[in-house]
Amino acid sequence: MLLLVFFKVASANEEPTKEEIVQNRMQLYLHFEDESIPWYYLAAIDQFERNIQQVRKDIPKKDGAISITYSSEFWAGALNPEPDDMSPQSIAYFAGNGADGNGDGFADPNDDEDTLFTMGSFLSKYGPAEEDFESALWDYYEREETVNQVLTIAKLFKHFETIDLDEHAFPLPRQHNYSYRSTWGAKRGWGGRRIHEGTDLFAGYGVPVRATSFGIVEVMGWNEYGGWRVGIRDHHNTYHYFAHLAYFNKGLKEGDIVEPGTIIGYVGNSGYGKKGTSGKFPPHLHYGMYKYNGRTEWAFDPFPSLRIWERSGS
């Protein structure tokens, strides 16, 4: 409570630093975890909600440290005549889920503590195992892509024991010769008329290709367009796509957790044909980024991010 009060007072006077924001959120997650609901389950749902609020105009950004939002039906109860009800007693009477997490007598969906306590109470009904958490996510979101994304975030937070995973790395070691420019939207003809959804980074055959973020290897194998390729999903609902590789890092497999700078493969010129096809274009890395917004996944231009990561020297 003291940390939360301090955060709110500080926010009224000046913008909190990133470190203060991370610390406050972690304190909230840890405060509301228990033996059946570890902190990283709460943190993963909160992070997912924050991610989609940042890219969807139909969802307002929630003020406060916690971004989890609830429908009035979920919070107050589907048959409750008062959709904005904050009385724990009447909410319980109408089978709502909203709960008082800080003992002030109100179940306020805009209160960070009530929000996390309510989500923890909902998850605890399913059990402590990972498959129980997955079942709860299915019932809550009813969308496979969302369930998988939240599970990815939870695994990353658990593995690295932090929510501060915003470090990135340039995909090619800077000591090697390479060149690239913005090629977003350029025409592509092989396999039918389409546009280029990424940036091509030209380099010598066999130059190491590095993971650009913390993430989980979601896809690894052959694609007739991208050749030997790797797909990595991070905790920001972003899918990082590395294509036209010569070969993979032998120690890498689907499901592995990587961090910025992890070698995932090597520059090649594979693709544009059946499995094993190569040599139809100069060696280069095709790098793409895709964002999942809770409904669909769409490509966006990675060039600005590449420039930032390159200049940062990482």
VMD Tcl script that draws the C-alpha trace (Angstrom):
set ca {
  {0.00 0.00 0.00}
  {2.78 2.47 0.89}
  {4.53 1.83 -2.41}
  {1.29 2.34 -4.31}
  {0.52 5.58 -2.47}
  {4.05 6.82 -3.11}
  {3.69 5.99 -6.81}
  {0.42 7.90 -7.09}
  {1.79 10.94 -5.24}
  {4.95 10.96 -7.35}
  {2.91 10.66 -10.51}
  {0.92 13.74 -9.58}
  {4.12 15.80 -9.40}
  {6.30 14.33 -12.13}
  {6.44 11.43 -14.54}
  {7.83 8.31 -12.85}
  {10.96 6.76 -14.31}
  {10.86 3.43 -16.10}
  {12.58 1.83 -13.13}
  {9.93 3.18 -10.76}
  {7.13 1.90 -12.98}
  {8.69 -1.57 -13.19}
  {9.30 -1.66 -9.44}
  {5.75 -0.61 -8.61}
  {4.20 -3.19 -10.91}
  {6.42 -5.94 -9.56}
  {5.46 -5.04 -5.99}
  {1.78 -5.26 -6.93}
  {2.20 -8.62 -8.68}
  {4.15 -10.06 -5.75}
  {1.63 -8.73 -3.25}
  {-1.25 -10.55 -4.92}
  {0.47 -13.81 -5.84}
  {-0.09 -16.93 -3.76}
  {0.83 -20.61 -3.85}
  {-1.60 -21.33 -6.70}
  {-1.24 -18.08 -8.65}
  {2.40 -17.05 -9.19}
  {3.18 -13.40 -9.91}
  {4.10 -14.03 -13.54}
  {0.55 -15.21 -14.37}
  {-0.87 -11.89 -13.20}
  {1.95 -10.00 -14.90}
  {1.44 -11.80 -18.21}
  {-2.25 -10.96 -18.41}
  {-1.53 -7.36 -17.44}
  {1.21 -7.09 -20.08}
  {-1.02 -8.55 -22.78}
  {-3.79 -6.07 -21.94}
  {-1.30 -3.21 -22.05}
  {0.00 -4.39 -25.42}
  {-3.38 -4.39 -27.12}
  {-4.41 -1.07 -25.61}
  {-1.39 0.51 -27.28}
  {-2.38 -0.61 -30.79}
  {-6.20 -0.61 -30.79}
  {-8.29 2.53 -30.99}
  {-11.43 0.73 -29.80}
  {-9.86 -0.01 -26.41}
  {-9.10 2.95 -24.14}
  {-5.76 3.03 -22.38}
  {-6.27 2.40 -18.70}
  {-4.75 4.83 -16.22}
  {-2.69 3.51 -13.36}
  {0.00 0.89 -13.01}
  {-2.21 -2.07 -14.01}
  {-3.83 -2.29 -17.45}
  {-6.25 -5.19 -16.97}
  {-9.81 -4.21 -17.89}
  {-13.06 -6.07 -17.37}
  {-16.46 -6.03 -19.01}
  {-19.30 -4.82 -16.79}
  {-20.89 -8.26 -17.14}
  {-17.77 -9.97 -15.80}
  {-17.24 -7.45 -13.01}
  {-20.75 -6.64 -11.78}
  {-22.64 -9.69 -13.04}
  {-24.57 -10.24 -16.25}
  {-27.97 -9.67 -14.60}
  {-26.89 -6.78 -12.39}
  {-29.11 -3.72 -13.15}
  {-26.18 -1.48 -12.13}
  {-23.30 -2.15 -14.55}
  {-21.05 0.22 -12.58}
  {-21.81 -1.48 -9.25}
  {-18.90 -1.38 -6.78}
  {-20.62 -3.01 -3.79}
  {-18.95 -6.37 -3.10}
  {-22.20 -7.65 -1.58}
  {-24.47 -6.88 -4.53}
  {-21.80 -7.93 -7.03}
  {-21.62 -11.31 -5.30}
  {-25.44 -11.53 -5.27}
  {-25.51 -11.14 -9.07}
  {-22.65 -13.65 -9.52}
  {-20.18 -10.99 -10.61}
  {-16.43 -11.39 -10.18}
  {-15.42 -7.92 -9.01}
  {-13.80 -7.98 -5.56}
  {-12.37 -5.64 -2.94}
  {-8.62 -6.19 -2.92}
  {-7.54 -3.51 -0.47}
  {-10.25 -3.61 2.19}
  {-11.74 -0.17 1.52}
  {-15.24 -1.60 1.13}
  {-15.45 -1.04 -2.62}
  {-14.83 -3.30 -5.60}
  {-13.53 -0.69 -8.05}
  {-12.47 -1.93 -11.52}
  {-10.25 1.16 -11.84}
  {-8.34 0.39 -8.65}
  {-5.09 -1.48 -9.30}
  {-5.35 -3.62 -6.19}
  {-8.98 -4.56 -6.75}
  {-8.14 -5.34 -10.37}
  {-5.30 -7.74 -9.54}
  {-7.12 -9.35 -6.61}
  {-10.12 -10.02 -8.86}
  {-7.98 -11.62 -11.56}
  {-6.16 -13.72 -8.97}
  {-9.46 -14.90 -7.52}
  {-10.72 -15.84 -10.97}
  {-7.57 -17.81 -11.83}
  {-7.51 -19.61 -8.47}
  {-10.82 -21.30 -9.28}
  {-9.05 -23.40 -11.91}
  {-6.05 -24.74 -10.00}
  {-2.29 -24.21 -9.70}
  {-0.96 -26.15 -12.70}
  {0.05 -24.55 -16.00}
  {-2.71 -26.42 -17.80}
  {-5.17 -24.93 -15.29}
  {-3.90 -21.46 -16.14}
  {-4.33 -22.27 -19.82}
  {-7.92 -23.41 -19.19}
  {-8.67 -20.17 -17.35}
  {-7.27 -18.16 -20.26}
  {-9.43 -20.10 -22.72}
  {-12.57 -19.37 -20.71}
  {-11.66 -15.73 -20.26}
  {-10.44 -14.80 -23.76}
  {-11.95 -17.55 -25.95}
  {-9.23 -17.09 -28.58}
  {-6.35 -19.47 -29.28}
  {-3.90 -16.80 -30.43}
  {-4.48 -14.78 -27.28}
  {-4.04 -17.80 -25.01}
  {-0.75 -18.64 -26.72}
  {0.50 -15.06 -26.47}
  {-0.26 -14.79 -22.74}
  {1.41 -18.16 -22.12}
  {4.49 -16.91 -23.99}
  {4.66 -13.78 -21.83}
  {4.25 -15.81 -18.63}
  {7.05 -18.19 -19.63}
  {9.40 -15.29 -20.38}
  {8.67 -13.53 -17.10}
  {9.12 -16.77 -15.19}
  {12.39 -17.65 -16.94}
  {14.05 -14.25 -16.56}
  {12.40 -13.49 -13.19}
  {11.58 -9.93 -14.26}
  {9.15 -7.92 -16.37}
  {11.93 -5.62 -17.59}
  {12.65 -7.28 -20.93}
  {12.83 -4.29 -23.27}
  {16.45 -4.71 -24.36}
  {17.01 -5.32 -28.09}
  {19.91 -6.19 -30.38}
  {20.69 -5.55 -34.04}
  {20.23 -8.84 -35.95}
  {23.74 -8.83 -37.49}
  {27.04 -8.42 -35.62}
  {28.24 -4.90 -36.34}
  {31.83 -6.01 -37.01}
  {30.66 -7.70 -40.23}
  {30.04 -5.86 -43.48}
  {26.36 -5.43 -44.23}
  {23.98 -2.98 -45.87}
  {20.27 -2.33 -45.76}
  {17.67 0.27 -46.62}
  {13.94 0.65 -46.26}
  {12.24 -1.79 -48.64}
  {8.84 -1.86 -46.94}
  {6.01 -2.22 -49.47}
  {8.27 -2.93 -52.45}
  {6.77 -5.21 -55.11}
  {7.55 -8.90 -55.09}
  {6.64 -11.22 -57.94}
  {7.65 -14.77 -57.00}
  {4.65 -16.81 -55.90}
  {2.17 -14.17 -57.03}
  {1.90 -10.43 -56.80}
  {2.58 -9.22 -53.26}
  {4.43 -6.57 -51.28}
  {7.60 -6.85 -49.26}
  {6.75 -7.17 -45.57}
  {10.12 -6.48 -44.03}
  {13.67 -5.22 -44.47}
  {16.45 -6.99 -46.38}
  {19.89 -6.86 -44.76}
  {22.59 -7.88 -47.24}
  {25.69 -9.57 -45.82}
  {28.14 -12.34 -46.63}
  {27.04 -15.97 -46.67}
  {27.36 -17.47 -43.20}
  {27.31 -14.22 -41.20}
  {25.65 -14.96 -37.82}
  {22.02 -13.90 -37.36}
  {21.04 -12.85 -33.85}
  {17.75 -12.71 -31.97}
  {16.64 -9.09 -31.66}
  {14.63 -9.50 -28.45}
  {13.80 -11.71 -25.53}
  {11.37 -14.31 -26.81}
  {10.39 -17.90 -27.50}
  {11.15 -19.72 -30.75}
  {7.68 -20.33 -32.12}
  {8.51 -21.51 -35.66}
  {11.62 -23.08 -37.13}
  {11.92 -24.83 -40.46}
  {11.30 -24.44 -44.18}
  {8.97 -22.03 -45.95}
  {8.82 -21.87 -49.75}
  {8.99 -18.08 -49.66}
  {11.40 -17.54 -46.77}
  {13.46 -20.69 -47.08}
  {15.05 -21.74 -43.80}
  {13.44 -19.39 -41.30}
  {12.95 -18.76 -37.59}
  {10.03 -17.03 -35.91}
  {10.36 -15.63 -32.39}
  {7.53 -14.15 -30.29}
  {8.28 -11.60 -27.58}
  {6.34 -10.21 -24.60}
  {5.06 -7.20 -26.56}
  {2.83 -9.36 -28.83}
  {5.44 -8.96 -31.57}
  {6.50 -11.82 -33.85}
  {10.06 -11.48 -35.22}
  {10.64 -13.25 -38.55}
  {14.13 -14.19 -39.82}
  {14.22 -15.69 -43.32}
  {16.51 -16.92 -46.14}
  {18.94 -18.47 -43.66}
  {21.76 -20.74 -44.84}
  {21.35 -22.98 -41.79}
  {20.27 -22.81 -38.15}
  {22.16 -22.69 -34.90}
  {22.45 -26.44 -34.20}
  {21.59 -25.98 -30.54}
  {18.32 -24.16 -31.26}
  {14.88 -25.73 -31.40}
  {11.21 -24.71 -31.27}
  {10.15 -23.76 -27.77}
  {13.58 -22.47 -26.74}
  {13.83 -19.16 -24.91}
  {16.27 -16.67 -26.40}
  {17.56 -13.24 -25.47}
  {18.92 -10.33 -27.51}
  {22.09 -11.41 -29.27}
  {21.43 -15.16 -29.17}
  {22.69 -16.66 -32.46}
  {19.75 -18.34 -34.18}
  {21.19 -19.01 -37.63}
  {23.38 -17.71 -40.45}
  {22.83 -15.50 -43.49}
  {22.02 -17.41 -46.65}
  {19.96 -17.29 -49.84}
  {17.43 -20.08 -49.32}
  {13.83 -19.95 -50.45}
  {11.63 -19.29 -53.50}
  {11.08 -22.96 -54.17}
  {10.74 -26.45 -52.77}
  {12.60 -27.49 -49.65}
  {16.33 -26.91 -50.01}
  {16.14 -24.39 -52.85}
  {18.85 -21.73 -52.67}
  {20.86 -19.38 -54.85}
  {17.99 -17.49 -56.51}
  {19.16 -14.16 -55.03}
  {22.20 -12.73 -53.23}
  {22.75 -13.76 -49.60}
  {20.76 -11.61 -47.20}
  {18.57 -11.70 -44.13}
  {14.91 -10.88 -44.51}
  {13.71 -9.46 -41.20}
  {10.02 -8.88 -40.53}
  {7.93 -7.80 -37.56}
  {4.26 -8.64 -36.94}
  {1.99 -7.33 -34.21}
  {-0.90 -9.26 -32.64}
  {-3.63 -6.92 -31.42}
  {-5.95 -9.45 -29.80}
  {-7.92 -9.99 -33.00}
  {-5.54 -10.15 -35.94}
  {-1.82 -10.15 -36.66}
  {-0.42 -7.61 -39.08}
  {2.98 -6.69 -40.46}
  {4.64 -3.35 -39.79}
  {7.83 -1.74 -41.06}
  {10.87 -2.94 -39.05}
  {13.25 -0.38 -40.57}
  {12.83 2.29 -37.84}
  {13.48 -0.28 -35.12}
  {16.56 -1.60 -36.92}
  {18.00 1.90 -37.14}
  {17.49 2.46 -33.42}
  {19.05 -0.88 -32.46}
  {21.98 -0.30 -34.82}
  {22.68 3.16 -33.38}
  {22.42 1.90 -29.82}
  {25.40 -0.33 -30.50}
  {23.68 -3.47 -29.23}
}
mol new
graphics top color blue
foreach p $ca { graphics top sphere $p radius 0.5 }
foreach p [lrange $ca 0 end-1] q [lrange $ca 1 end] { graphics top cylinder $p $q radius 0.2 }
display resetview
